């Protein structure tokens, strides 16, 4: 009885030892060498696997950086801090990174913009856009279907009064909302920018006025009055050069439709007040000059 129990145990033990040796040898023979630098880069990446870098997750990006196929600044959501950590691993200097965030280039909400028809189908911007280029009279505006909201993993974008609005404090610039928008109405802008043209239309000014109260009518007043040559009208739409823009607010104060958005309304109001005062002063000077000319003419007659 005892031998019948002990024998199988001995056999199993011997077999286990043999298999252990075989596996040990196999692991050394067929071992896949792991680049320590790849692992080091992977360890400092955030692990979000969002794909914003253009590679298959953080593993793919780490391998590309280690091979020199991607820059140390490739992680969009990691920002400057992650770029600096990756640069330390790679033994290079990280270039200065400018944080960017998504921005919806449209403020044509339910009150300000007109519709061509009332849409009652499935709420998806791609489906809405397929029928007559969308329900909005402006073919370039945000459709408000919320498809961008559905792909944002960071709760950084929501539909407010028919238009998508980005919370820039939550946005990590993963670009998923940009890629899925059928109207290409979402773009990346510098986080520190306080001024942005909130219109995406390339229509003529007359058509823009018919479709939306807050659209860019390409009047050029912003371009003419910018002290830094930072804004120009291109293809019927004002565009800002963020490297030149100093957020002075002059373009905002001059825009007749309110198509240019700013985060400093108090400053703009002060600029408008000064402009009114200057205009009134010029008016009074013109009146005084005309009066003086009239008096001189009267004296000459006498």
Secondary structure, 3 states (H helix, E strand, C coil): CHHHHHHHHHHHHHHHHHHHHHHHHHHHHCCCCCCHHHHHHHHHCCCCCCCCCCCCHHHHHHHHHHHCCCCCCCCCCCHHHHHHHHHHHHCCCCCCCCCEEEEECCCCCCCCECECCCCCCCCCHHHHHHCCCCCECCCCCCCCCCHHHHHCCCCCEEEECCEEEECCCCCCCCCHHHHHCCCCCEEEEECCCCEEECCCCCCCHHHHHHHECCCCCCCCHHHHHCCCCCEEEECCEEEECCCCCCCCCHHHHHCCCCCEEECCHHHHHHHHHHHHHHHHHHHHHHHHHHHHHHHHHHHHHC
